[in-house]
Amino acid sequence: MSTWTPEELTALDRAGEIRVAGRRDDGSLRTPVIIWHAVVDGSLYARSVRGPEGGWYRGVTRNSEGTVSWGGQTRDVTYTRDDSHDAALDDAYFAKYGRGSATQSLMKPEVKATTLRIDPK
C-alpha cells in the first residue's frame, strides 16, 4: 500500500467534495458519487450520510477497492472500516463544512458506523 503525498493531502483537504467509485466483481468501476470527506492525521476519511444503506457505501465496501477523484486527479484506492479517529473526524467535518444540519447528520451513530479510511494503492 502506498501513501498520499503531502501535495495530494493538501489538495484533498482543500477540495469541497470528492467522487468515489467502488469496483464491481468483474473489476469495472461503479458510477462515481460525490461525497464529503475530511483529512485527519495524514489520512483521508469519509462517512455515508445514509448509513450502511447508502448506495456508494455498499458499492465501495463490497470489494474494498475503487477510485477517488478530485481536482482533475484520480487514484486507485482501498476502503477500510476505521473508527480510530472518530472524534478528530467529527471536528474535521465541523471545521470544513460548518455546524449545519447536513454536517450534524454525519454525527449520527449509524452514520459514524460507516467511517472509512481511504488509502491510495
Salt bridges, closest charged atoms under 4 A:
GLU8 OE2 - ARG75 NH1 2.51
ASP25 OD2 - ARG62 NH2 2.69
ASP41 OD2 - HIS85 NE2 3.15
GLU65 OE2 - LYS121 NZ 3.25
ASP76 OD1 - ARG23 NH2 3.10
ASP82 OD2 - ARG117 NH1 2.67
ASP83 OD2 - ARG81 NH2 3.98
ASP86 OD1 - ARG47 NH2 3.21
ASP90 OD1 - ARG47 NH1 2.88
ASP90 OD2 - LYS112 NZ 2.72
ASP119 OD2 - ARG117 NE 2.80
